[in-house]
Amino acid sequence: MSTEFLLITLVIVASPGTGVVYTLAAGLSRGGRASVLAAFACTLGIVPHLAAAMMGLAAVLHTSALAYGALKYAGVAYLLYMAWRSLREHGALRVEAAADPRSAWRVVVDGIAINILNPKLSIFFVAFLPQFISAAEPHPLLRMMELSGVFMAVTFVVFAIYGLFAAAMREKVIGRPAVMKWMRRTFAGAFAALGLKLAFSER
């Protein structure tokens, strides 16, 4: 495994995006367990994109404006929905004093959906992973699976760190309604901004 691949992966994963925002929100509102669940869910949401890249389905998204647009705007709609739920105190920033199994399931579903509905990820993996596979590689598919596994592991660890840090700050904010109101608006704005960024993005 090249150092270059690990460094680039770390920079990409640690850069603020939908997964980071969602994991931070889960940690702040629901604590450490929810933040780890959110990190795991966002990591699971990468799997379909990696599979699409390996099977060539990402090429269809890249060449078909209709397929790409359909998935992209589904992702935009979901991010705007997440923004609305945050403002309504239901989604990622619904503060809960006690653990609720249904709530944990909601965290997982939202985390997976956020990443699945982002077509940029499939195209990104098609462009990114092959750069680290030699033309002389005897088993390119196995090599791609290995790189994918490392990318997912780094994603989970980094997102979990973000989430656990947010969870550590939880007690300082949940008892202060004014702060929570500001946080809800901030995260809602972040989800909305990411949705708009996706809406105006090109393939």
Backbone as numpy.savetxt, mean C-alpha at the origin, in Angstrom:
# Nx Ny Nz CAx CAy CAz Cx Cy Cz
22.00 -11.62 -3.98 21.16 -10.44 -3.98 22.05 -9.19 -3.98
21.89 -8.32 -4.98 22.76 -7.16 -5.09 22.38 -6.09 -4.07
23.41 -5.37 -3.62 23.19 -4.26 -2.69 22.36 -3.18 -3.36
22.60 -2.98 -4.65 21.85 -1.96 -5.40 20.36 -2.25 -5.37
19.98 -3.50 -5.58 18.56 -3.87 -5.56 17.96 -3.59 -4.19
18.66 -3.96 -3.13 18.14 -3.76 -1.78 17.98 -2.28 -1.45
18.96 -1.46 -1.86 18.90 -0.03 -1.57 17.75 0.63 -2.33
17.62 0.29 -3.62 16.54 0.88 -4.42 15.18 0.44 -3.88
15.08 -0.84 -3.51 13.84 -1.35 -2.94 13.47 -0.60 -1.67
14.46 -0.38 -0.81 14.22 0.32 0.46 13.73 1.74 0.21
14.35 2.42 -0.73 13.95 3.80 -1.04 12.52 3.83 -1.58
12.21 2.89 -2.49 10.87 2.84 -3.08 9.81 2.56 -2.02
10.08 1.56 -1.18 9.10 1.15 -0.17 8.90 2.22 0.89
10.00 2.87 1.31 9.93 3.86 2.38 9.33 5.18 1.94
9.27 5.42 0.63 8.69 6.67 0.12 7.19 6.72 0.44
6.70 7.87 0.91 5.28 7.97 1.26 4.37 7.64 0.08
3.40 6.79 0.33 2.42 6.40 -0.68 1.17 5.92 0.02
0.28 5.30 -0.71 -0.99 4.87 -0.12 -0.78 3.87 1.02
0.14 2.92 0.83 0.37 1.91 1.85 0.92 2.51 3.14
1.85 3.44 3.00 2.42 4.10 4.18 1.35 4.90 4.91
0.58 5.68 4.17 -0.48 6.50 4.78 -1.48 5.61 5.52
-1.87 4.51 4.86 -2.87 3.63 5.47 -2.34 2.96 6.74
-1.09 2.51 6.70 -0.50 1.85 7.86 -0.34 2.81 9.03
0.06 4.04 8.75 0.17 5.05 9.80 -1.20 5.31 10.43
-2.22 5.43 9.59 -3.56 5.69 10.10 -4.05 4.54 10.97
-3.79 3.31 10.55 -4.22 2.14 11.33 -3.52 2.11 12.68
-2.23 2.42 12.69 -1.48 2.41 13.95 -1.97 3.47 14.91
-2.24 4.68 14.40 -2.69 5.77 15.25 -4.06 5.50 15.85
-4.96 4.93 15.06 -6.33 4.78 15.54 -6.60 3.48 16.27
-5.89 2.40 15.89 -6.24 1.09 16.43 -5.10 0.37 17.14
-3.92 0.93 17.13 -2.83 0.33 17.89 -1.89 -0.55 17.08
-0.93 -1.16 17.80 0.13 -1.92 17.17 -0.33 -3.12 16.37
-1.27 -3.90 16.89 -1.74 -5.09 16.18 -2.35 -4.72 14.83
-3.17 -3.66 14.84 -3.80 -3.22 13.60 -2.77 -2.71 12.61
-1.72 -2.06 13.10 -0.70 -1.53 12.20 0.05 -2.66 11.50
0.32 -3.75 12.24 1.00 -4.90 11.64 0.07 -5.59 10.64
-1.22 -5.68 10.98 -2.20 -6.24 10.05 -2.28 -5.41 8.78
-2.24 -4.09 8.94 -2.30 -3.20 7.78 -1.07 -3.39 6.90
0.10 -3.52 7.53 1.34 -3.74 6.78 1.28 -5.06 6.02
0.75 -6.09 6.69 0.62 -7.41 6.05 -0.36 -7.35 4.88
-1.48 -6.64 5.08 -2.49 -6.53 4.03 -1.95 -5.79 2.82
-1.24 -4.70 3.05 -0.65 -3.95 1.93 0.37 -4.80 1.18
1.09 -5.63 1.92 2.06 -6.53 1.28 1.34 -7.57 0.44
0.24 -8.13 0.97 -0.55 -9.09 0.21 -1.10 -8.46 -1.07
-1.43 -7.18 -1.00 -1.96 -6.48 -2.15 -0.98 -6.36 -3.30
0.31 -6.61 -3.01 1.33 -6.56 -4.05 1.32 -7.84 -4.89
0.91 -8.96 -4.27 1.00 -10.28 -4.92 0.35 -10.32 -6.30
-0.89 -9.83 -6.47 -1.49 -9.88 -7.81 -0.69 -9.12 -8.86
-0.07 -8.03 -8.45 0.73 -7.25 -9.40 2.00 -7.99 -9.81
2.61 -8.65 -8.83 3.79 -9.45 -9.15 3.42 -10.62 -10.06
2.29 -11.25 -9.76 1.83 -12.35 -10.61 1.52 -11.86 -12.02
0.91 -10.67 -12.11 0.60 -10.10 -13.42 1.88 -9.81 -14.20
2.88 -9.31 -13.50 4.16 -9.01 -14.16 4.80 -10.29 -14.69
4.74 -11.37 -13.90 5.35 -12.62 -14.31 4.61 -13.28 -15.48
3.30 -13.11 -15.50 2.50 -13.76 -16.54 2.29 -12.88 -17.78
2.81 -11.67 -17.72 2.68 -10.79 -18.87 1.38 -10.00 -18.91
0.56 -10.13 -17.86 -0.71 -9.40 -17.85 -0.50 -7.90 -17.72
0.63 -7.52 -17.11 0.92 -6.10 -16.97 1.09 -5.45 -18.34
1.58 -6.23 -19.31 1.74 -5.70 -20.66 0.39 -5.33 -21.26
-0.65 -6.09 -20.88 -2.01 -5.78 -21.36 -2.45 -4.43 -20.80
-2.19 -4.21 -19.50 -2.53 -2.93 -18.89 -1.79 -1.79 -19.57
-0.55 -2.07 -19.95 0.28 -1.03 -20.55 -0.20 -0.67 -21.95
-0.70 -1.65 -22.68 -1.10 -1.41 -24.07 -2.58 -1.13 -24.24
-3.41 -1.55 -23.28 -4.84 -1.35 -23.39 -5.28 -0.17 -22.53
-5.65 0.92 -23.19 -6.09 2.11 -22.46 -7.36 1.82 -21.67
-8.25 0.98 -22.22 -9.50 0.67 -21.54 -9.27 -0.11 -20.26
-8.43 -1.17 -20.32 -8.16 -1.99 -19.14 -7.44 -1.17 -18.08
-6.46 -0.40 -18.52 -5.70 0.42 -17.58 -6.61 1.46 -16.92
-7.42 2.13 -17.74 -8.29 3.17 -17.21 -9.32 2.62 -16.24
-9.87 1.45 -16.54 -10.88 0.85 -15.66 -10.30 0.56 -14.27
-9.12 -0.05 -14.24 -8.50 -0.36 -12.96 -8.05 0.90 -12.24
-7.52 1.85 -13.01 -7.05 3.09 -12.40 -8.18 3.85 -11.72
-9.30 4.00 -12.41 -10.39 4.78 -11.83 -11.11 4.03 -10.72
-11.05 2.71 -10.73 -11.54 1.96 -9.57 -10.67 2.27 -8.35
-9.36 2.36 -8.58 -8.44 2.72 -7.50 -8.67 4.14 -7.01
-8.90 5.06 -7.92 -9.19 6.45 -7.55 -10.44 6.52 -6.69
-11.49 5.82 -7.13 -12.75 5.82 -6.39 -12.57 5.26 -4.99
-11.75 4.21 -4.87 -11.56 3.60 -3.55 -10.78 4.53 -2.63
-9.78 5.22 -3.15 -9.02 6.16 -2.33 -9.89 7.32 -1.87
-10.75 7.81 -2.74 -11.67 8.88 -2.35 -12.67 8.38 -1.31
-13.07 7.12 -1.45 -13.95 6.49 -0.46 -13.25 6.41 0.90
-11.96 6.06 0.87 -11.18 6.00 2.11 -11.08 7.39 2.74
-10.93 8.42 1.92 -10.87 9.79 2.43 -12.18 10.16 3.11
-13.29 9.82 2.47 -14.61 10.11 3.04 -14.83 9.37 4.35
-14.43 8.10 4.38 -14.59 7.32 5.62 -13.74 7.87 6.75
-12.55 8.37 6.42 -11.69 8.95 7.45 -12.35 10.18 8.07
-12.95 11.01 7.25 -13.64 12.19 7.76 -14.86 11.82 8.59
-15.49 10.71 8.23 -16.69 10.25 8.93 -16.37 9.41 10.17
-15.08 9.27 10.49 -14.63 8.48 11.64 -14.98 7.01 11.52
-15.01 6.49 10.29 -15.29 5.07 10.09 -14.08 4.30 9.59
-13.37 4.81 8.64 -12.31 4.05 8.00 -11.07 3.87 8.84
-9.93 4.18 8.26 -8.64 3.93 8.91 -8.50 4.68 10.22
-9.21 5.80 10.38 -9.05 6.60 11.60 -10.22 6.48 12.56
-10.87 5.34 12.54 -11.90 5.09 13.54 -11.21 4.60 14.81
-11.28 5.40 15.87 -10.60 5.05 17.11 -11.40 4.00 17.87
-10.71 2.95 18.31 -11.38 1.87 19.04 -10.59 1.55 20.30
-11.31 1.48 21.41 -10.66 1.18 22.68 -10.35 -0.29 22.84
-11.19 -1.15 22.26 -11.01 -2.60 22.38 -10.93 -3.24 21.00
-10.24 -4.38 20.94 -10.09 -5.08 19.67 -11.42 -5.67 19.22
-11.68 -5.62 17.94 -12.91 -6.16 17.37 -12.53 -6.98 16.15
-12.87 -8.28 16.12 -12.49 -9.13 14.99 -12.98 -8.58 13.65
-14.17 -8.00 13.64 -14.69 -7.44 12.40 -13.85 -6.25 11.96
-13.36 -5.48 12.94 -12.50 -4.35 12.64 -11.19 -4.82 12.03
-10.62 -5.90 12.58 -9.37 -6.45 12.05 -9.56 -6.89 10.61
-10.69 -7.50 10.32 -10.99 -7.95 8.95 -11.10 -6.75 8.02
-11.69 -5.67 8.49 -11.83 -4.46 7.69 -10.46 -3.86 7.37
-9.56 -3.88 8.34 -8.20 -3.38 8.13 -7.52 -4.15 7.01
-7.66 -5.48 7.04 -7.03 -6.33 6.03 -7.63 -6.09 4.65
-8.97 -6.04 4.58 -9.64 -5.85 3.29 -9.24 -4.51 2.65
-9.26 -3.44 3.45 -8.91 -2.12 2.92 -7.45 -2.08 2.46
-6.56 -2.69 3.25 -5.14 -2.68 2.90 -4.86 -3.40 1.61
-5.51 -4.55 1.42 -5.33 -5.31 0.17 -5.90 -4.53 -1.01
-7.11 -3.99 -0.83 -7.78 -3.28 -1.93 -6.99 -2.07 -2.39
-6.40 -1.34 -1.44 -5.65 -0.13 -1.79 -4.55 -0.44 -2.79
-3.83 -1.55 -2.59 -2.74 -1.88 -3.50 -3.21 -2.61 -4.76
-4.20 -3.47 -4.63 -4.69 -4.20 -5.81 -5.22 -3.23 -6.87
-5.89 -2.16 -6.43 -6.54 -1.24 -7.36 -5.60 -0.14 -7.87
-4.31 -0.40 -7.82 -3.33 0.56 -8.35 -2.60 -0.07 -9.52
-3.01 0.22 -10.76 -2.38 -0.42 -11.93 -0.93 -0.03 -12.13
-0.52 1.08 -11.52 0.87 1.52 -11.66 1.83 0.48 -11.09
1.37 -0.28 -10.09 2.25 -1.28 -9.48 2.62 -2.38 -10.46
1.65 -2.88 -11.23 1.95 -3.94 -12.19 2.98 -3.48 -13.21
2.77 -2.29 -13.74 3.69 -1.76 -14.74 5.05 -1.46 -14.11
5.05 -1.03 -12.86 6.31 -0.76 -12.16 7.14 -2.04 -12.05
6.51 -3.14 -11.67 7.26 -4.38 -11.51 7.81 -4.89 -12.85
7.06 -4.67 -13.92 7.54 -5.07 -15.24 8.80 -4.28 -15.61
8.83 -3.01 -15.22 9.97 -2.16 -15.54 11.12 -2.33 -14.56
10.80 -2.64 -13.30 11.82 -2.64 -12.25 12.56 -3.96 -12.11
11.83 -5.05 -11.91 12.48 -6.32 -11.61 13.40 -6.85 -12.72
13.00 -6.78 -14.00 13.88 -7.32 -15.04 15.26 -6.68 -15.11
15.39 -5.45 -14.58 16.69 -4.79 -14.60 17.73 -5.55 -13.77
17.26 -6.38 -12.85 18.17 -7.10 -11.96 18.24 -8.59 -12.29
17.79 -8.92 -13.49 17.87 -10.31 -13.96 18.78 -10.35 -15.19
19.87 -11.04 -15.08 20.84 -11.12 -16.16 20.24 -11.84 -17.38
20.67 -11.40 -18.56 20.21 -12.05 -19.79 20.68 -13.50 -19.85
21.76 -13.79 -19.11 22.30 -15.16 -19.09 21.71 -16.00 -17.97
20.77 -15.45 -17.23 20.16 -16.18 -16.11 19.45 -17.44 -16.63
19.83 -18.62 -16.12 19.22 -19.86 -16.63 17.76 -20.05 -16.21
17.39 -19.47 -15.08 16.02 -19.62 -14.58 15.45 -18.23 -14.23
15.11 -17.44 -15.24 14.66 -16.06 -14.98 13.39 -15.97 -14.14
12.45 -16.92 -14.32 11.22 -16.86 -13.54 11.49 -17.08 -12.06
12.36 -18.04 -11.75 12.72 -18.28 -10.35 13.44 -17.08 -9.75
14.29 -16.47 -10.56 15.01 -15.28 -10.10 14.03 -14.14 -9.83
13.04 -13.99 -10.69 12.04 -12.94 -10.50 11.22 -13.20 -9.25
10.92 -14.47 -8.98 10.18 -14.81 -7.76 11.02 -14.51 -6.52
12.32 -14.76 -6.61 13.22 -14.46 -5.49 13.25 -12.96 -5.21
13.42 -12.16 -6.26 13.44 -10.71 -6.10 12.10 -10.20 -5.57
11.03 -10.78 -6.05 9.69 -10.39 -5.59 9.52 -10.68 -4.10
10.01 -11.84 -3.67 9.91 -12.20 -2.27 10.67 -11.23 -1.38
11.84 -10.81 -1.83 12.63 -9.84 -1.06 11.90 -8.50 -1.01
11.35 -8.08 -2.15 10.61 -6.81 -2.20 9.44 -6.83 -1.23
8.72 -7.95 -1.19 7.57 -8.05 -0.29 8.01 -8.06 1.17
9.11 -8.75 1.46 9.61 -8.80 2.84 10.00 -7.40 3.32
10.69 -6.65 2.46 11.09 -5.29 2.81 9.85 -4.42 3.01
8.87 -4.60 2.13 7.62 -3.83 2.25 6.96 -4.07 3.60
6.84 -5.33 3.98 6.19 -5.64 5.25 6.95 -5.04 6.44
8.26 -5.21 6.45 9.06 -4.73 7.58 8.99 -3.20 7.69
9.17 -2.51 6.58 9.17 -1.05 6.60 7.79 -0.51 6.99
6.73 -1.07 6.40 5.39 -0.62 6.73 5.06 -0.89 8.20
5.49 -2.06 8.70 5.24 -2.39 10.10 5.95 -1.41 11.03
7.16 -1.01 10.66 7.90 -0.03 11.47 7.15 1.30 11.50
6.71 1.74 10.33 5.90 2.96 10.27 4.68 2.84 11.18
3.98 1.73 11.05 2.75 1.54 11.80 2.96 1.46 13.30
4.01 0.73 13.71 4.29 0.60 15.15 4.74 1.93 15.75
5.46 2.72 14.96 5.83 4.06 15.44 4.57 4.89 15.66
3.63 4.82 14.71 2.37 5.55 14.86 1.60 5.05 16.07
1.60 3.72 16.27 0.89 3.14 17.42 1.48 3.62 18.74
2.81 3.82 18.76 3.47 4.30 19.98 3.03 5.72 20.32
2.60 6.47 19.30 2.16 7.84 19.54 0.65 7.91 19.82
0.00 6.75 19.75 -1.47 6.70 19.83 -2.02 7.35 21.10
-1.44 7.00 22.24 -1.97 7.50 23.51 -1.86 9.01 23.62
-0.94 9.60 22.88 -0.74 11.05 22.95 -1.80 11.82 22.16
-2.50 11.10 21.26 -3.44 11.82 20.39 -4.91 11.42 20.58
-5.20 10.16 20.94 -6.60 9.74 20.95 -7.41 10.40 22.07
-6.73 10.86 23.13 -7.44 11.52 24.21 -7.64 13.00 23.98
-7.25 13.48 22.81 -7.35 14.90 22.50 -8.21 15.06 21.24
-9.49 15.34 21.40 -10.41 15.42 20.26 -9.95 16.38 19.17
-9.38 17.51 19.57 -8.96 18.49 18.56 -7.84 17.93 17.69
-6.92 17.18 18.33 -5.82 16.58 17.58 -6.34 15.51 16.64
-7.28 14.67 17.14 -7.84 13.62 16.30 -8.62 14.21 15.12
-9.30 15.31 15.35 -10.03 15.96 14.25 -9.05 16.42 13.18
-7.93 17.00 13.63 -6.90 17.45 12.69 -6.28 16.27 11.96
-6.05 15.16 12.68 -5.46 13.98 12.07 -6.41 13.38 11.03
-7.70 13.33 11.34 -8.67 12.80 10.37 -8.65 13.61 9.09
-8.62 14.92 9.24 -8.60 15.77 8.05 -7.30 15.60 7.26
-6.21 15.43 7.99 -4.91 15.25 7.33 -4.88 13.97 6.52
-5.31 12.86 7.14 -5.30 11.58 6.44 -6.33 11.55 5.31
-7.47 12.17 5.54 -8.47 12.24 4.46 -7.90 13.01 3.28
-7.21 14.12 3.59 -6.58 14.90 2.53 -5.51 14.12 1.81
-4.76 13.31 2.57 -3.69 12.50 1.96 -4.28 11.45 1.02
-5.33 10.76 1.46 -5.99 9.76 0.60 -6.55 10.43 -0.66
-7.18 11.59 -0.48 -7.76 12.29 -1.63 -6.67 12.74 -2.60
-5.56 13.25 -2.06 -4.46 13.71 -2.91 -3.84 12.55 -3.69
-3.69 11.40 -3.02 -3.15 10.22 -3.70 -4.11 9.73 -4.78
-5.40 9.84 -4.50 -6.39 9.45 -5.51 -6.32 10.36 -6.73
-6.19 11.66 -6.51 -6.09 12.60 -7.62 -4.78 12.41 -8.39
-3.72 12.12 -7.66 -2.44 11.86 -8.32 -2.56 10.65 -9.25
-3.23 9.59 -8.76 -3.44 8.41 -9.58 -4.33 8.73 -10.78
-5.35 9.55 -10.57 -6.28 9.89 -11.65 -5.58 10.59 -12.81
-4.61 11.44 -12.50 -3.93 12.20 -13.54 -2.61 11.57 -13.99
-2.33 10.38 -13.47 -1.08 9.71 -13.86 -1.22 9.08 -15.24
-0.10 8.97 -15.92 -0.07 8.32 -17.23 0.55 6.95 -17.08
0.32 6.09 -18.09 0.89 4.74 -18.04 2.40 4.81 -18.19
